[in-house]
């Protein structure tokens, strides 16, 4: 059986997602990952990743891969998500489409050949970040596709109106102005934000002015002929349909043809509507039977045809999400260096971003912190066994090892090394154990067994360092260290020199994956992550 998922269902899903982020019983995070996209040995990257970035794959194995190579997470709050619509910036000379609820695959929009309203180009944002819906684009028998827009709309009146004096035929309806904070955070090349909680704050008056089923415009489809008297405007022509109170004025030119129709009272309650305007003697404007045909001759008389445009449910301005088709949501995260909680490591690249819902802490509770590290961390000895300051270099993306016991070795990859704090952060993807360890990996630990060693061995210059097992206890975890006279926060809780990731591996639901060319993080930069989800 033929079926569709309606656009209104998509709009509802977008609204539910935004509500889910606001729900305190749930947690949504963006994440950075894949710190070594050029390594093919582990099965996570490709040698030409940057020049030929592969499309993400959707499957449970890929979700696990995301966690294996995850670096850090940033919590999304209600102020970090916004419903969005496509961006159409008003430009002089452009022919815009108009709001019509009749665009389908059997009745394409005139400019973009859209098969539905929301793919048509029927609203604009101006140079002042004001948003307008096009009620009429000057369409007439001589210009069946509409006219060029010449006057930029800038008004904030509640009723639809023309924008200037050029006579371009456009009628615009003001909807809202994008706030400065939303411009900074959510405006992009392709999309503009829609206000939260429509009908409150600055959008209260626009919604209150909306009238359900109020007709705002009508079009001349066929100008007809033989109307008398010529060069006359006929008023109070009723809009026939399922609503009440609608009236229009129709003007006849010097050739006896209709050349203008204006809605003078939009009425209420219309979902269907039409205009009947018969040629003949004065009085025909009442919509009654054809009269006066003998005055002009039946052979030279034709009845004009009109298209009465129906408004969206509730009227224009009642529900901006339905009116503009807000089935997209933009998620915003800023990753910046924070001396009080350095979960976002520097000196390392990442090649993947994503979204995860309801990740857990290692104890199984819902993760709810503003940021979290997905890396293991080791607090190493700040002095070498000979008493000299640390000068060891652990190069990023090189393997490190720890002998836990006889025949038992922990293995990982260096994510970052800070010689001033002696903190080594690492990730240990399952791919490291694909051969020798049968996919089972041992974690780095301070609980050394028989034949084990605290020593961390790697491809590095200088002496090997051991784990500082005196740093932090279960009852009093180590979270900061002293460098010179400064107290430096470490971002994770260390017990006997070892800090577990702050997120439980493989927990939660991966909702979005985006592979990209590797981006190098440095201490002087910030990353603004903008993710657009389309429902």
N, C-alpha and C positions, 0 to 999 in steps of 0.2 A: 504494500500500500504506500502511495506517495505521502511523504510527511516532511515537515521542516522543524527546526529549532528556531523559534521566533526571535526577532531582535529584542523584544521586550523581555524574554527569558535571559538574554545576554546582559541586558541592563540590570535586571534583578540580581544576576550573579555578581556583577561588579559591585552593586550596593552591598550585597552580603559579604563580599570579601573585605570591603572597607569596614563594615560593622564587625567582622571577625578580628581585625587588627585592634579595634577599640575594646574588644571583649577581654577582660582581665583574666579570664580562665584560659586564654590561649596566648601563644607567643609566636611572633613571626620575626625572622632574622634574614638579612642578606649575609652572604659570606664571600670571602676571597679564597681562592685555592689554586691548585696546580702550580707549585713553585718551581717545577723543573720540566717544563713542557717539551724540551728537546731530548729527553732521555727515553729511548725506546726499550731499554732493557727491562723496565718494570711493567711495560704494557700500558702506560698511561699517556705517553706523549708520542710525538713524531719528529723526525729530524728536520722536516720542513714546516714545522708548526707555524712559525711567524709568517711565512710567505704563502702557505696553503692551509690555513686554519680549518680543521675539520668541523663539520656540523656536529652538534651534540647528538648523542644517542639516548633513546628513552627506554630504560629497562632497569631491573633491580640490580644487576651487576654494575651498571653505570652509576646508580645512586650510591652504591658502596664505594666505587672509585672516587666519587666526589668527596666522601668522608675520609678516605685514605689520604687524600692530597689537600685537605682543608687546612687553611692557615688561621683564620680568625672570623668571628661573626659580629654583626652589629644589629642591635634590636631595632625593629620598626615600631614607632609610636603613632598615635592618631595624627599627629602633625606631619608625618612622613609619607602619608598616602593621600592621593587625590584622584578623583575621577576626571577623565580627560576626554577631549574630542579632537578631531583633526583640526589643524590650523590652516585657515584661509585668510591671509592678510589682504585687506582691501587695497586694490591697485587700480588707479584710473585707467579706463579703457578696457577693462575686463567685462565680459558678459557673464554675470552670475546667474545661477538658476534660482528659482523661487521655491518657497515651501509649498509642497503638494504631497498629500498622502496617497497619491494615485500612481506613483512611479513603481512599475513592476517590470518583469521581463517581457510583458506584452505592451507596455507603455513606458519606454525608456525616457530618462531625463534628457532634455534637448542638448546640453553641452557636454556632459561627461558620459552619456549613454548608461547611466546608472540604472540598475534593476530594482533599486529600493531607495527610499528617501535618504538614508544615512550615508550612502555613497555619493550623493549629489552635492554640489557646491552651492549651498543655499544660505550660508551665513558667513559673516566676516568678523575679523577683529581689526580695529582701526589703529592708527598710529599712537593713540592715547590708551590703548589696551581696553577699549570699550567693545563689547560684543553685540552684534545686531543680527537678526534674522531677516531675510529678504522676503517681504510680503508680496511684492510685485516687481518684476524686472523689465517692465515696459513691453511685455509681449502683446502683440496685436496682429491682425491679418497681414499687415505689411512687414512685420518683424516677428515671425512665428517662433523664433528661437530666443527672443528677447533682445534688448539693446545693450550698448556699452554703458557701464556705470561711470559717470563723470564727476559726481559730487560725493565726497567722502562724508559719511554720516558721523556727526560728533555730538548730537543732542542726547539728552537723557530724559526727554518727555516720556510719559507713560503711554501715550497713544501713538500708533504708527503715523509716520509723516515722511515727506520728502526731505532730502538732505540739503538741497541747494536750489539754485535758480536756473540750472541748465535745461530743465525740461527733459531729463533723460528717462523719465517715466518710472523711476524706482521709488518704492515705498518700503521703508525700513521700520522694524520694531526693535527698540532698545531692550536688551535683556540684563546685562550686568557689566561691571568694570572689574577687571582682574586686579587684585590687590598688589601693592608693591612687594610684599613678602612672598606671595605666590609667583610673581614674575621671577624673582631671584631663584626660588627653589624649584619651581615646576615648569616654567616656560621652556619650550624647546623648539627646535627647527620645525618639527612636524606636528606638535600637539600643543593645545592650550588647556589650562585647568578650568574646571567648573566649580563654583563655590560649594562648600559643604552646607548642609542644613538649609536647602533652598526655602525661601519664604521667611527667613529670619535676618536680622541685621540689615545690611544695605540692600538686600533683595526683598524685603518685606513689601514695599510699595508695588514692586513689579508684580509679585504674585497676587496681591490683593486687588490689583487692577484687572486681572484676568477674568473673563466671563466665559463660562462653559457654552460652547456652541455659538459664539459670536463671530459672524462673518466679517472679515476685514477687507476683502477684495474680490473682484470678479473680472473676467477677461472677455474680450470680444473675440469670438471664434469666426464668425461670419458677419460682416457689416450689414447684410441685407440690402434693401433698396425700396424706393417708393414711399418713404415716410413723409408725412405732411403734418404740420407745416415744416418747411426746411429751416435750417439754422435755428433750431429750437431745442431747449432743454426740457425734458419731461421729468417731473419730480414724483416722489412717492410711489415708484414702481415697486410692488411687493416682491419680496423674495419668497418663492413658493417652496415648501418643503416640510420637514418634520419639526422645525422650530417656529418661533413666533417673533413678530415685531420687526423683521428685517425689511429695509427699504433701500432703494437705489435711485439715482438720477442718471438719465440717459440722454445724451446729446446727439442731435441729428445735424449733419453738415449740409452745405448748399446743394449737394447732389442727392439729398434724401437718403443718405446712408448713415448708419450709426458710427460715430467716431470717438465716443467716450462713454464710459460707464464708471460711476463712482458710488461706493457704498456710503449712504448717509446715516443709516442706522443698522448696525450689525445684528440686532436682535439677540435672541438667546436660544439655546437648545438645538441648534442645527447640526445634523450629521449628514443630511442630504439637502440639496437646495438647487433651485433653478430660477431663471428669469424668463418671463414670457412678454414679448413686446411686439405687438402686431402693427403692421403698416395701416395707414388709413387716417381718418379724421381725428381731431383732438378728442380726447376721452378714451382712446385706446390704451392710454398709459395705465389704466386701472387694471389691466390684465384680463379684461373681459373678452368676449368673442370678437373675431375679426370683423371690423366694420370699415366702411368707407372705401372698399376696394375699387368701387366704380370710379372714384375720384382720380385714381392713378392708373387704372387698367390692370386687370389681373395678370396679363402677360408680362408686364414690366415690374411686378411686385414680388419681393422675396422677404421672408421673415428672418430677422437677425438671430444669430445663435450666440449664447453666452456660456461661459464656464464659471460657476460660482465655486470659489476655493474654500474648502472646509478647514477649520483650524484644528490643531491637535486637541486631544482630550483635555478638557478643563479650560481651553482657550490659550492663546499665545501668552507665554510668561507664567503659566500655572505650574508646569513641571519641566524645568530646563533639561533634566536628564532624559526625558522622553522626547522633548522637542528637538534636541541636538544629537541624541543617540549616544549617551555616555556609557558605553560598554567597554571602556578601557580604563585602566588604573595605572597611575605612575607611582612607583616606589622610589623614595629618595634616601640615600645613605651617604654620609660624609665620613671618609676614613682619614683621620688626621692624627698626627703624633701627639701623644698625651703623656707627659712626664709622670703623672700620677698613676697611670695604668697602661703600660706600654704593650698592650696585646697586639697592636698592629706593628709588626716588625719592619725594620728598614734594612736597606742593603740587599734586598731580595726581590725577585719579580713574582708576579702572579699572572696566570693566563686563563683564569676562569672566575666568573662571578655567578652567584645563584641565590635562590630563596629557599629557606627551609621553614616548615611549620612545626611548632611544638617540639623542638629538640629538648633533650633531657640533660640534667647534670649527671656526673658519674654515679651519684647515689640513686638516681632514678626519678628525682623530682623535676618538675617543669623548669627549664632554664628561663630565668627572668631578669638577669643582669643586663645592663645597657650594652655591654660588649663582653666577648669571651674569646679566649685563646683555644685553638684546637690542637695545639702543639704540646709535646712533652718539654719539660725544662729541667736542666740539671745545674745545681749550684756547685761549681767545682772549687777546688782549693785555690785560694788567692795567691798562695806561695808554692813554689815548686818544692819537691822533697829536699832540695839543697838550701831552701830558705830564700831563694831569689824571687823577685816579682814575676808574675805571670807574663810570659812573652810568646806563649804558644798561639799559633794561628790555626783555627779550624775553618777551612774554606767551605763556603756554602755549596750545597749539593754534592758533597763528598761523603762517603760512608764512614761511620764510626762504629766501634764495637766495645762490648764489655763482657768479660768472662764471668758468668754468674756462678758456674760450677763446672764440674767435669763434664765435658761434652755438651754444655749448655751456654749459648752465647746470645746476647742481645745485640741487635743490629738496627741502625737507623741512618737517616740522612740529615746533614746539618742544614738547619733553616736559618739560624743566625748565631753569631758568637760575639759577645761583648767582653772584651778583656778587662775593662774597668770594673765590671761587676762580677766577672767570672761566671756568667750565666750562658749556658749553651742550650739553645732551643732546637728541637729536632722533630722530624716526622718519620714514621716507620710504616710505609704502605705495605700491604700484604704481599705485593709483588716482590718485595725483598726476599720473601721466604718461598718463592715459587719453586725452587729446586731443592736446595740443601735442607730446607726446614719444612717442606711439605705444606706451605702456606701458614704454618703456625709460627708466630713470632713471640719471642720473649721480650718483656719490657725491661728497660733499664731500672736498676733497683739499688737500694742501700742494704737489702737483705741478702747478703752474699752467702752462698752455700760452700760446701767443701770444695776446695780448689778454685774458688772464685776470687775476684779482685775488684776493688773500687775503681781501678784504672780505666780511663776512657782512651781507647786507642783509635787513631784515625790517620788519614793521609795528611799529615801536618808537619810543620817544622817545629823544632824545639822539643822540650821534654813532655812526656805524657803526664796528664793530671788526673787526680782521683776525685771522687765525689766528696764534698764537704758534708759528711754525715752528721756533724754537730749543728748544722744550720736548720733550725725549726724542729718542732715536735708536734705530735698529734694535738696536744692541748694548747700549744702556742706556735702555730705555723710561722715560718719565716716569710715575710712579705716585702721586706725592704733591707737594703744593705748600705753601708757607709762607704763612700768614695771620697777620699780626702776628708773634708769637713762637711760634705753634703750627704744628706740622707736620700737615697735613690730608691723609688718604688719599683718593684719587680713585676707587678701585674698578676702574679700567680702565688698560690700558697704552697710553700715548700715544707715537706716533712722529711727530716734527715737528708736534706739536700736534693730531694726529688719532688717535682711538681707534676701532677697529672694534668691532662687536658681538662679544661673547664666545661667541656661538652662531651656527653657520652657518644662514642662512635656508633654510627648507624641508627641513631635515634631520630624520631620525627619523620616528616614527609618532605622529600625534595620536590618542590613545586616548579622550579625554573632553573635552567642551566644555560649559560652563555659562554661559549668558548671565544677567545679573542687573542690577538697577538700579545706576547708577553709584555707586561708593563713593569718597569723597574721602580721600586719604591725607594725614596730617599728621605732623609730627615727634614728636608726643606719643602716638601710638597704635600698636597692634599689630593685625595681622589673623591670627586663627586660622582657617585653611582646613581644613574637614573635608569630604571627598568620599567618598561611599559608592558603590562599584561593585557592581552585582548581576550575578552570572554566571548 
